[in-house]
Amino acid sequence: MIEQQFIGELAQIVGKENTSTAKADLICYSYDATQQQFLPDVVIHPKSAEEISRILQLANRERVPVFPRGAGS
């Protein structure tokens, strides 16, 4: 489980409205068209390449794995 401080830093990058730890959102993003399921700690919706870059820099610094998702297939 990741720390609240990390989630707060993500929210500073993408905005609170694009950051969720709500159970329903985590479940929605825990699976795709494959049989595998993994509940994320946080779901974020970056809106630009710059935000993605900043997220990846933060995750790398904190050694937090990132699992990008597209259409969910």
PDB file with SEQRES, HELIX, SHEET and CRYST1 records, atoms N, CA, C and O in Angstrom:
SEQRES   1 A   73  MET ILE GLU GLN GLN PHE ILE GLY GLU LEU ALA GLN ILE          
SEQRES   2 A   73  VAL GLY LYS GLU ASN THR SER THR ALA LYS ALA ASP LEU          
SEQRES   3 A   73  ILE CYS TYR SER TYR ASP ALA THR GLN GLN GLN PHE LEU          
SEQRES   4 A   73  PRO ASP VAL VAL ILE HIS PRO LYS SER ALA GLU GLU ILE          
SEQRES   5 A   73  SER ARG ILE LEU GLN LEU ALA ASN ARG GLU ARG VAL PRO          
SEQRES   6 A   73  VAL PHE PRO ARG GLY ALA GLY SER                              
HELIX    1 AA1 GLN A    4  VAL A   14  1                                  11    
HELIX    2 AA2 LYS A   16  ASN A   18  5                                   3    
HELIX    3 AA3 LYS A   23  CYS A   28  1                                   6    
HELIX    4 AA4 ALA A   49  GLU A   62  1                                  14    
SHEET    1 AA1 2 THR A  19  SER A  20  0                                        
SHEET    2 AA1 2 VAL A  43  ILE A  44 -1                                        
CRYST1    1.000    1.000    1.000  90.00  90.00  90.00 P 1           1          
ATOM      1  N   MET A   1       0.847  -1.183   0.000  1.00  0.00           N  
ATOM      2  CA  MET A   1       0.000   0.000   0.000  1.00  0.00           C  
ATOM      3  C   MET A   1       0.891   1.244   0.000  1.00  0.00           C  
ATOM      4  O   MET A   1       1.894   1.303   0.712  1.00  0.00           O  
ATOM      5  N   ILE A   2       0.516   2.218  -0.795  1.00  0.00           N  
ATOM      6  CA  ILE A   2       1.317   3.433  -0.883  1.00  0.00           C  
ATOM      7  C   ILE A   2       0.868   4.441   0.180  1.00  0.00           C  
ATOM      8  O   ILE A   2      -0.247   4.372   0.696  1.00  0.00           O  
ATOM      9  N   GLU A   3       1.751   5.359   0.484  1.00  0.00           N  
ATOM     10  CA  GLU A   3       1.496   6.330   1.545  1.00  0.00           C  
ATOM     11  C   GLU A   3       0.595   7.465   1.068  1.00  0.00           C  
ATOM     12  O   GLU A   3       0.572   7.808  -0.113  1.00  0.00           O  
ATOM     13  N   GLN A   4      -0.144   8.035   2.012  1.00  0.00           N  
ATOM     14  CA  GLN A   4      -1.033   9.159   1.716  1.00  0.00           C  
ATOM     15  C   GLN A   4      -0.264  10.347   1.152  1.00  0.00           C  
ATOM     16  O   GLN A   4      -0.788  11.082   0.314  1.00  0.00           O  
ATOM     17  N   GLN A   5       0.961  10.541   1.598  1.00  0.00           N  
ATOM     18  CA  GLN A   5       1.763  11.656   1.092  1.00  0.00           C  
ATOM     19  C   GLN A   5       1.984  11.506  -0.410  1.00  0.00           C  
ATOM     20  O   GLN A   5       1.923  12.488  -1.150  1.00  0.00           O  
ATOM     21  N   PHE A   6       2.239  10.285  -0.859  1.00  0.00           N  
ATOM     22  CA  PHE A   6       2.439  10.032  -2.285  1.00  0.00           C  
ATOM     23  C   PHE A   6       1.156  10.344  -3.060  1.00  0.00           C  
ATOM     24  O   PHE A   6       1.204  10.969  -4.119  1.00  0.00           O  
ATOM     25  N   ILE A   7       0.027   9.913  -2.537  1.00  0.00           N  
ATOM     26  CA  ILE A   7      -1.254  10.189  -3.192  1.00  0.00           C  
ATOM     27  C   ILE A   7      -1.500  11.696  -3.245  1.00  0.00           C  
ATOM     28  O   ILE A   7      -2.016  12.206  -4.239  1.00  0.00           O  
ATOM     29  N   GLY A   8      -1.138  12.400  -2.190  1.00  0.00           N  
ATOM     30  CA  GLY A   8      -1.265  13.855  -2.178  1.00  0.00           C  
ATOM     31  C   GLY A   8      -0.403  14.520  -3.236  1.00  0.00           C  
ATOM     32  O   GLY A   8      -0.818  15.490  -3.870  1.00  0.00           O  
ATOM     33  N   GLU A   9       0.799  13.995  -3.423  1.00  0.00           N  
ATOM     34  CA  GLU A   9       1.681  14.540  -4.459  1.00  0.00           C  
ATOM     35  C   GLU A   9       1.115  14.270  -5.849  1.00  0.00           C  
ATOM     36  O   GLU A   9       1.226  15.112  -6.739  1.00  0.00           O  
ATOM     37  N   LEU A  10       0.510  13.101  -6.037  1.00  0.00           N  
ATOM     38  CA  LEU A  10      -0.148  12.817  -7.318  1.00  0.00           C  
ATOM     39  C   LEU A  10      -1.283  13.812  -7.561  1.00  0.00           C  
ATOM     40  O   LEU A  10      -1.439  14.331  -8.666  1.00  0.00           O  
ATOM     41  N   ALA A  11      -2.066  14.069  -6.525  1.00  0.00           N  
ATOM     42  CA  ALA A  11      -3.182  15.010  -6.646  1.00  0.00           C  
ATOM     43  C   ALA A  11      -2.696  16.416  -6.974  1.00  0.00           C  
ATOM     44  O   ALA A  11      -3.382  17.158  -7.675  1.00  0.00           O  
ATOM     45  N   GLN A  12      -1.528  16.788  -6.479  1.00  0.00           N  
ATOM     46  CA  GLN A  12      -0.966  18.095  -6.820  1.00  0.00           C  
ATOM     47  C   GLN A  12      -0.615  18.157  -8.302  1.00  0.00           C  
ATOM     48  O   GLN A  12      -0.688  19.221  -8.917  1.00  0.00           O  
ATOM     49  N   ILE A  13      -0.239  17.030  -8.868  1.00  0.00           N  
ATOM     50  CA  ILE A  13       0.136  16.995 -10.287  1.00  0.00           C  
ATOM     51  C   ILE A  13      -1.098  17.012 -11.180  1.00  0.00           C  
ATOM     52  O   ILE A  13      -1.169  17.806 -12.118  1.00  0.00           O  
ATOM     53  N   VAL A  14      -2.076  16.143 -10.900  1.00  0.00           N  
ATOM     54  CA  VAL A  14      -3.218  15.984 -11.811  1.00  0.00           C  
ATOM     55  C   VAL A  14      -4.498  16.645 -11.315  1.00  0.00           C  
ATOM     56  O   VAL A  14      -5.485  16.712 -12.047  1.00  0.00           O  
ATOM     57  N   GLY A  15      -4.488  17.134 -10.081  1.00  0.00           N  
ATOM     58  CA  GLY A  15      -5.688  17.728  -9.497  1.00  0.00           C  
ATOM     59  C   GLY A  15      -6.478  16.696  -8.708  1.00  0.00           C  
ATOM     60  O   GLY A  15      -6.513  15.519  -9.066  1.00  0.00           O  
ATOM     61  N   LYS A  16      -7.109  17.144  -7.637  1.00  0.00           N  
ATOM     62  CA  LYS A  16      -7.896  16.230  -6.796  1.00  0.00           C  
ATOM     63  C   LYS A  16      -9.037  15.590  -7.569  1.00  0.00           C  
ATOM     64  O   LYS A  16      -9.405  14.443  -7.315  1.00  0.00           O  
ATOM     65  N   GLU A  17      -9.599  16.347  -8.524  1.00  0.00           N  
ATOM     66  CA  GLU A  17     -10.720  15.826  -9.307  1.00  0.00           C  
ATOM     67  C   GLU A  17     -10.301  14.690 -10.239  1.00  0.00           C  
ATOM     68  O   GLU A  17     -11.159  13.970 -10.751  1.00  0.00           O  
ATOM     69  N   ASN A  18      -9.014  14.520 -10.464  1.00  0.00           N  
ATOM     70  CA  ASN A  18      -8.491  13.461 -11.334  1.00  0.00           C  
ATOM     71  C   ASN A  18      -7.742  12.391 -10.547  1.00  0.00           C  
ATOM     72  O   ASN A  18      -6.973  11.619 -11.119  1.00  0.00           O  
ATOM     73  N   THR A  19      -7.968  12.346  -9.236  1.00  0.00           N  
ATOM     74  CA  THR A  19      -7.321  11.392  -8.334  1.00  0.00           C  
ATOM     75  C   THR A  19      -8.397  10.711  -7.505  1.00  0.00           C  
ATOM     76  O   THR A  19      -9.259  11.383  -6.938  1.00  0.00           O  
ATOM     77  N   SER A  20      -8.358   9.382  -7.425  1.00  0.00           N  
ATOM     78  CA  SER A  20      -9.377   8.687  -6.640  1.00  0.00           C  
ATOM     79  C   SER A  20      -8.806   7.490  -5.889  1.00  0.00           C  
ATOM     80  O   SER A  20      -7.988   6.728  -6.405  1.00  0.00           O  
ATOM     81  N   THR A  21      -9.266   7.357  -4.662  1.00  0.00           N  
ATOM     82  CA  THR A  21      -9.005   6.155  -3.870  1.00  0.00           C  
ATOM     83  C   THR A  21     -10.336   5.530  -3.451  1.00  0.00           C  
ATOM     84  O   THR A  21     -10.376   4.671  -2.571  1.00  0.00           O  
ATOM     85  N   ALA A  22     -11.423   5.969  -4.089  1.00  0.00           N  
ATOM     86  CA  ALA A  22     -12.752   5.428  -3.791  1.00  0.00           C  
ATOM     87  C   ALA A  22     -12.810   3.953  -4.182  1.00  0.00           C  
ATOM     88  O   ALA A  22     -12.349   3.571  -5.258  1.00  0.00           O  
ATOM     89  N   LYS A  23     -13.369   3.142  -3.316  1.00  0.00           N  
ATOM     90  CA  LYS A  23     -13.424   1.692  -3.534  1.00  0.00           C  
ATOM     91  C   LYS A  23     -14.036   1.347  -4.894  1.00  0.00           C  
ATOM     92  O   LYS A  23     -13.521   0.477  -5.596  1.00  0.00           O  
ATOM     93  N   ALA A  24     -15.117   2.011  -5.269  1.00  0.00           N  
ATOM     94  CA  ALA A  24     -15.775   1.720  -6.547  1.00  0.00           C  
ATOM     95  C   ALA A  24     -14.842   1.983  -7.725  1.00  0.00           C  
ATOM     96  O   ALA A  24     -14.817   1.204  -8.678  1.00  0.00           O  
ATOM     97  N   ASP A  25     -14.079   3.066  -7.670  1.00  0.00           N  
ATOM     98  CA  ASP A  25     -13.130   3.373  -8.745  1.00  0.00           C  
ATOM     99  C   ASP A  25     -11.999   2.358  -8.783  1.00  0.00           C  
ATOM    100  O   ASP A  25     -11.589   1.923  -9.859  1.00  0.00           O  
ATOM    101  N   LEU A  26     -11.494   1.977  -7.611  1.00  0.00           N  
ATOM    102  CA  LEU A  26     -10.402   1.001  -7.562  1.00  0.00           C  
ATOM    103  C   LEU A  26     -10.853  -0.332  -8.142  1.00  0.00           C  
ATOM    104  O   LEU A  26     -10.108  -0.968  -8.887  1.00  0.00           O  
ATOM    105  N   ILE A  27     -12.063  -0.760  -7.807  1.00  0.00           N  
ATOM    106  CA  ILE A  27     -12.585  -2.017  -8.343  1.00  0.00           C  
ATOM    107  C   ILE A  27     -12.754  -1.923  -9.850  1.00  0.00           C  
ATOM    108  O   ILE A  27     -12.407  -2.855 -10.576  1.00  0.00           O  
ATOM    109  N   CYS A  28     -13.283  -0.810 -10.322  1.00  0.00           N  
ATOM    110  CA  CYS A  28     -13.488  -0.616 -11.763  1.00  0.00           C  
ATOM    111  C   CYS A  28     -12.188  -0.749 -12.548  1.00  0.00           C  
ATOM    112  O   CYS A  28     -12.184  -1.267 -13.665  1.00  0.00           O  
ATOM    113  N   TYR A  29     -11.096  -0.286 -11.972  1.00  0.00           N  
ATOM    114  CA  TYR A  29      -9.799  -0.326 -12.654  1.00  0.00           C  
ATOM    115  C   TYR A  29      -8.939  -1.515 -12.222  1.00  0.00           C  
ATOM    116  O   TYR A  29      -7.744  -1.545 -12.515  1.00  0.00           O  
ATOM    117  N   SER A  30      -9.526  -2.488 -11.535  1.00  0.00           N  
ATOM    118  CA  SER A  30      -8.752  -3.638 -11.063  1.00  0.00           C  
ATOM    119  C   SER A  30      -8.682  -4.774 -12.080  1.00  0.00           C  
ATOM    120  O   SER A  30      -7.990  -5.766 -11.851  1.00  0.00           O  
ATOM    121  N   TYR A  31      -9.385  -4.638 -13.189  1.00  0.00           N  
ATOM    122  CA  TYR A  31      -9.396  -5.712 -14.187  1.00  0.00           C  
ATOM    123  C   TYR A  31      -9.547  -5.124 -15.585  1.00  0.00           C  
ATOM    124  O   TYR A  31      -9.897  -3.957 -15.760  1.00  0.00           O  
ATOM    125  N   ASP A  32      -9.271  -5.967 -16.567  1.00  0.00           N  
ATOM    126  CA  ASP A  32      -9.478  -5.599 -17.967  1.00  0.00           C  
ATOM    127  C   ASP A  32     -10.023  -6.832 -18.678  1.00  0.00           C  
ATOM    128  O   ASP A  32     -10.676  -7.659 -18.041  1.00  0.00           O  
ATOM    129  N   ALA A  33      -9.778  -6.980 -19.960  1.00  0.00           N  
ATOM    130  CA  ALA A  33     -10.312  -8.108 -20.721  1.00  0.00           C  
ATOM    131  C   ALA A  33      -9.611  -9.427 -20.401  1.00  0.00           C  
ATOM    132  O   ALA A  33     -10.074 -10.484 -20.830  1.00  0.00           O  
ATOM    133  N   THR A  34      -8.511  -9.390 -19.661  1.00  0.00           N  
ATOM    134  CA  THR A  34      -7.825 -10.622 -19.271  1.00  0.00           C  
ATOM    135  C   THR A  34      -8.472 -11.187 -18.006  1.00  0.00           C  
ATOM    136  O   THR A  34      -9.383 -10.576 -17.448  1.00  0.00           O  
ATOM    137  N   GLN A  35      -8.014 -12.327 -17.563  1.00  0.00           N  
ATOM    138  CA  GLN A  35      -8.542 -12.961 -16.353  1.00  0.00           C  
ATOM    139  C   GLN A  35      -7.867 -12.451 -15.081  1.00  0.00           C  
ATOM    140  O   GLN A  35      -8.306 -12.767 -13.975  1.00  0.00           O  
ATOM    141  N   GLN A  36      -6.817 -11.674 -15.233  1.00  0.00           N  
ATOM    142  CA  GLN A  36      -6.077 -11.189 -14.071  1.00  0.00           C  
ATOM    143  C   GLN A  36      -6.801 -10.013 -13.418  1.00  0.00           C  
ATOM    144  O   GLN A  36      -7.447  -9.208 -14.089  1.00  0.00           O  
ATOM    145  N   GLN A  37      -6.675  -9.935 -12.099  1.00  0.00           N  
ATOM    146  CA  GLN A  37      -7.273  -8.829 -11.363  1.00  0.00           C  
ATOM    147  C   GLN A  37      -6.286  -8.352 -10.302  1.00  0.00           C  
ATOM    148  O   GLN A  37      -5.684  -9.159  -9.593  1.00  0.00           O  
ATOM    149  N   PHE A  38      -6.127  -7.035 -10.200  1.00  0.00           N  
ATOM    150  CA  PHE A  38      -5.216  -6.433  -9.235  1.00  0.00           C  
ATOM    151  C   PHE A  38      -5.814  -5.110  -8.790  1.00  0.00           C  
ATOM    152  O   PHE A  38      -5.992  -4.205  -9.605  1.00  0.00           O  
ATOM    153  N   LEU A  39      -6.125  -4.988  -7.514  1.00  0.00           N  
ATOM    154  CA  LEU A  39      -6.732  -3.766  -6.991  1.00  0.00           C  
ATOM    155  C   LEU A  39      -5.661  -2.692  -6.815  1.00  0.00           C  
ATOM    156  O   LEU A  39      -4.728  -2.875  -6.033  1.00  0.00           O  
ATOM    157  N   PRO A  40      -5.785  -1.576  -7.531  1.00  0.00           N  
ATOM    158  CA  PRO A  40      -4.793  -0.501  -7.385  1.00  0.00           C  
ATOM    159  C   PRO A  40      -4.987   0.242  -6.062  1.00  0.00           C  
ATOM    160  O   PRO A  40      -6.044   0.149  -5.439  1.00  0.00           O  
ATOM    161  N   ASP A  41      -3.972   0.968  -5.649  1.00  0.00           N  
ATOM    162  CA  ASP A  41      -4.058   1.808  -4.450  1.00  0.00           C  
ATOM    163  C   ASP A  41      -4.683   3.159  -4.763  1.00  0.00           C  
ATOM    164  O   ASP A  41      -5.316   3.777  -3.907  1.00  0.00           O  
ATOM    165  N   VAL A  42      -4.501   3.606  -5.990  1.00  0.00           N  
ATOM    166  CA  VAL A  42      -5.008   4.908  -6.412  1.00  0.00           C  
ATOM    167  C   VAL A  42      -5.217   4.874  -7.924  1.00  0.00           C  
ATOM    168  O   VAL A  42      -4.500   4.181  -8.646  1.00  0.00           O  
ATOM    169  N   VAL A  43      -6.203   5.629  -8.390  1.00  0.00           N  
ATOM    170  CA  VAL A  43      -6.465   5.793  -9.825  1.00  0.00           C  
ATOM    171  C   VAL A  43      -6.308   7.273 -10.140  1.00  0.00           C  
ATOM    172  O   VAL A  43      -6.879   8.130  -9.466  1.00  0.00           O  
ATOM    173  N   ILE A  44      -5.530   7.557 -11.170  1.00  0.00           N  
ATOM    174  CA  ILE A  44      -5.352   8.952 -11.585  1.00  0.00           C  
ATOM    175  C   ILE A  44      -5.632   9.073 -13.076  1.00  0.00           C  
ATOM    176  O   ILE A  44      -5.474   8.115 -13.833  1.00  0.00           O  
ATOM    177  N   HIS A  45      -6.046  10.258 -13.480  1.00  0.00           N  
ATOM    178  CA  HIS A  45      -6.350  10.540 -14.877  1.00  0.00           C  
ATOM    179  C   HIS A  45      -5.555  11.765 -15.329  1.00  0.00           C  
ATOM    180  O   HIS A  45      -6.066  12.884 -15.290  1.00  0.00           O  
ATOM    181  N   PRO A  46      -4.309  11.558 -15.758  1.00  0.00           N  
ATOM    182  CA  PRO A  46      -3.515  12.691 -16.245  1.00  0.00           C  
ATOM    183  C   PRO A  46      -4.103  13.229 -17.543  1.00  0.00           C  
ATOM    184  O   PRO A  46      -4.702  12.487 -18.322  1.00  0.00           O  
ATOM    185  N   LYS A  47      -3.929  14.505 -17.761  1.00  0.00           N  
ATOM    186  CA  LYS A  47      -4.507  15.167 -18.933  1.00  0.00           C  
ATOM    187  C   LYS A  47      -3.474  15.626 -19.952  1.00  0.00           C  
ATOM    188  O   LYS A  47      -3.843  16.138 -21.009  1.00  0.00           O  
ATOM    189  N   SER A  48      -2.187  15.456 -19.658  1.00  0.00           N  
ATOM    190  CA  SER A  48      -1.164  15.923 -20.599  1.00  0.00           C  
ATOM    191  C   SER A  48       0.087  15.069 -20.488  1.00  0.00           C  
ATOM    192  O   SER A  48       0.280  14.343 -19.513  1.00  0.00           O  
ATOM    193  N   ALA A  49       0.925  15.168 -21.497  1.00  0.00           N  
ATOM    194  CA  ALA A  49       2.212  14.469 -21.486  1.00  0.00           C  
ATOM    195  C   ALA A  49       3.079  14.984 -20.342  1.00  0.00           C  
ATOM    196  O   ALA A  49       3.833  14.217 -19.741  1.00  0.00           O  
ATOM    197  N   GLU A  50       2.979  16.262 -20.041  1.00  0.00           N  
ATOM    198  CA  GLU A  50       3.752  16.832 -18.936  1.00  0.00           C  
ATOM    199  C   GLU A  50       3.341  16.205 -17.603  1.00  0.00           C  
ATOM    200  O   GLU A  50       4.198  15.879 -16.781  1.00  0.00           O  
ATOM    201  N   GLU A  51       2.040  16.036 -17.388  1.00  0.00           N  
ATOM    202  CA  GLU A  51       1.582  15.391 -16.155  1.00  0.00           C  
ATOM    203  C   GLU A  51       2.084  13.952 -16.074  1.00  0.00           C  
ATOM    204  O   GLU A  51       2.519  13.503 -15.014  1.00  0.00           O  
ATOM    205  N   ILE A  52       2.025  13.238 -17.179  1.00  0.00           N  
ATOM    206  CA  ILE A  52       2.519  11.857 -17.207  1.00  0.00           C  
ATOM    207  C   ILE A  52       3.997  11.821 -16.859  1.00  0.00           C  
ATOM    208  O   ILE A  52       4.431  10.972 -16.081  1.00  0.00           O  
ATOM    209  N   SER A  53       4.763  12.720 -17.419  1.00  0.00           N  
ATOM    210  CA  SER A  53       6.192  12.787 -17.135  1.00  0.00           C  
ATOM    211  C   SER A  53       6.442  13.038 -15.654  1.00  0.00           C  
ATOM    212  O   SER A  53       7.293  12.388 -15.047  1.00  0.00           O  
ATOM    213  N   ARG A  54       5.712  13.968 -15.079  1.00  0.00           N  
ATOM    214  CA  ARG A  54       5.887  14.287 -13.657  1.00  0.00           C  
ATOM    215  C   ARG A  54       5.470  13.111 -12.765  1.00  0.00           C  
ATOM    216  O   ARG A  54       6.109  12.845 -11.747  1.00  0.00           O  
ATOM    217  N   ILE A  55       4.409  12.415 -13.148  1.00  0.00           N  
ATOM    218  CA  ILE A  55       3.958  11.235 -12.403  1.00  0.00           C  
ATOM    219  C   ILE A  55       5.035  10.156 -12.422  1.00  0.00           C  
ATOM    220  O   ILE A  55       5.354   9.571 -11.387  1.00  0.00           O  
ATOM    221  N   LEU A  56       5.587   9.899 -13.592  1.00  0.00           N  
ATOM    222  CA  LEU A  56       6.611   8.860 -13.713  1.00  0.00           C  
ATOM    223  C   LEU A  56       7.886   9.238 -12.964  1.00  0.00           C  
ATOM    224  O   LEU A  56       8.541   8.372 -12.383  1.00  0.00           O  
ATOM    225  N   GLN A  57       8.240  10.509 -12.971  1.00  0.00           N  
ATOM    226  CA  GLN A  57       9.406  10.951 -12.199  1.00  0.00           C  
ATOM    227  C   GLN A  57       9.170  10.727 -10.704  1.00  0.00           C  
ATOM    228  O   GLN A  57      10.053  10.239  -9.998  1.00  0.00           O  
ATOM    229  N   LEU A  58       7.984  11.084 -10.229  1.00  0.00           N  
ATOM    230  CA  LEU A  58       7.635  10.894  -8.825  1.00  0.00           C  
ATOM    231  C   LEU A  58       7.639   9.408  -8.466  1.00  0.00           C  
ATOM    232  O   LEU A  58       8.217   9.014  -7.453  1.00  0.00           O  
ATOM    233  N   ALA A  59       7.007   8.597  -9.284  1.00  0.00           N  
ATOM    234  CA  ALA A  59       6.941   7.158  -9.024  1.00  0.00           C  
ATOM    235  C   ALA A  59       8.332   6.536  -9.019  1.00  0.00           C  
ATOM    236  O   ALA A  59       8.627   5.677  -8.187  1.00  0.00           O  
ATOM    237  N   ASN A  60       9.178   6.960  -9.934  1.00  0.00           N  
ATOM    238  CA  ASN A  60      10.543   6.448  -9.985  1.00  0.00           C  
ATOM    239  C   ASN A  60      11.311   6.840  -8.720  1.00  0.00           C  
ATOM    240  O   ASN A  60      12.012   6.019  -8.129  1.00  0.00           O  
ATOM    241  N   ARG A  61      11.169   8.088  -8.319  1.00  0.00           N  
ATOM    242  CA  ARG A  61      11.863   8.563  -7.122  1.00  0.00           C  
ATOM    243  C   ARG A  61      11.438   7.781  -5.877  1.00  0.00           C  
ATOM    244  O   ARG A  61      12.261   7.448  -5.024  1.00  0.00           O  
ATOM    245  N   GLU A  62      10.143   7.498  -5.791  1.00  0.00           N  
ATOM    246  CA  GLU A  62       9.592   6.811  -4.618  1.00  0.00           C  
ATOM    247  C   GLU A  62       9.556   5.290  -4.787  1.00  0.00           C  
ATOM    248  O   GLU A  62       9.143   4.568  -3.879  1.00  0.00           O  
ATOM    249  N   ARG A  63       9.988   4.816  -5.948  1.00  0.00           N  
ATOM    250  CA  ARG A  63       9.998   3.377  -6.250  1.00  0.00           C  
ATOM    251  C   ARG A  63       8.602   2.753  -6.152  1.00  0.00           C  
ATOM    252  O   ARG A  63       8.417   1.687  -5.564  1.00  0.00           O  
ATOM    253  N   VAL A  64       7.636   3.444  -6.742  1.00  0.00           N  
ATOM    254  CA  VAL A  64       6.256   2.966  -6.776  1.00  0.00           C  
ATOM    255  C   VAL A  64       5.960   2.507  -8.199  1.00  0.00           C  
ATOM    256  O   VAL A  64       6.131   3.281  -9.141  1.00  0.00           O  
ATOM    257  N   PRO A  65       5.518   1.259  -8.373  1.00  0.00           N  
ATOM    258  CA  PRO A  65       5.212   0.785  -9.723  1.00  0.00           C  
ATOM    259  C   PRO A  65       3.995   1.498 -10.302  1.00  0.00           C  
ATOM    260  O   PRO A  65       3.070   1.869  -9.579  1.00  0.00           O  
ATOM    261  N   VAL A  66       4.015   1.680 -11.611  1.00  0.00           N  
ATOM    262  CA  VAL A  66       2.924   2.332 -12.332  1.00  0.00           C  
ATOM    263  C   VAL A  66       2.384   1.344 -13.361  1.00  0.00           C  
ATOM    264  O   VAL A  66       3.147   0.717 -14.095  1.00  0.00           O  
ATOM    265  N   PHE A  67       1.070   1.215 -13.406  1.00  0.00           N  
ATOM    266  CA  PHE A  67       0.422   0.346 -14.379  1.00  0.00           C  
ATOM    267  C   PHE A  67      -0.506   1.199 -15.236  1.00  0.00           C  
ATOM    268  O   PHE A  67      -1.642   1.465 -14.842  1.00  0.00           O  
ATOM    269  N   PRO A  68      -0.035   1.632 -16.406  1.00  0.00           N  
ATOM    270  CA  PRO A  68      -0.893   2.449 -17.263  1.00  0.00           C  
ATOM    271  C   PRO A  68      -2.038   1.617 -17.831  1.00  0.00           C  
ATOM    272  O   PRO A  68      -1.925   0.402 -17.994  1.00  0.00           O  
ATOM    273  N   ARG A  69      -3.119   2.287 -18.123  1.00  0.00           N  
ATOM    274  CA  ARG A  69      -4.273   1.594 -18.693  1.00  0.00           C  
ATOM    275  C   ARG A  69      -4.859   2.439 -19.805  1.00  0.00           C  
ATOM    276  O   ARG A  69      -5.013   3.654 -19.678  1.00  0.00           O  
ATOM    277  N   GLY A  70      -5.179   1.772 -20.889  1.00  0.00           N  
ATOM    278  CA  GLY A  70      -5.816   2.450 -22.012  1.00  0.00           C  
ATOM    279  C   GLY A  70      -7.300   2.137 -22.015  1.00  0.00           C  
ATOM    280  O   GLY A  70      -8.037   2.557 -21.122  1.00  0.00           O  
ATOM    281  N   ALA A  71      -7.729   1.401 -23.019  1.00  0.00           N  
ATOM    282  CA  ALA A  71      -9.144   1.083 -23.173  1.00  0.00           C  
ATOM    283  C   ALA A  71      -9.604  -0.080 -22.300  1.00  0.00           C  
ATOM    284  O   ALA A  71     -10.802  -0.352 -22.222  1.00  0.00           O  
ATOM    285  N   GLY A  72      -8.678  -0.767 -21.644  1.00  0.00           N  
ATOM    286  CA  GLY A  72      -9.059  -1.864 -20.763  1.00  0.00           C  
ATOM    287  C   GLY A  72      -9.231  -3.195 -21.460  1.00  0.00           C  
ATOM    288  O   GLY A  72      -9.889  -4.098 -20.945  1.00  0.00           O  
ATOM    289  N   SER A  73      -8.636  -3.311 -22.633  1.00  0.00           N  
ATOM    290  CA  SER A  73      -8.762  -4.587 -23.352  1.00  0.00           C  
ATOM    291  C   SER A  73      -7.515  -5.426 -23.219  1.00  0.00           C  
ATOM    292  O   SER A  73      -7.452  -6.529 -23.762  1.00  0.00           O  
TER     293      SER A  73                                                      
END                                                                             
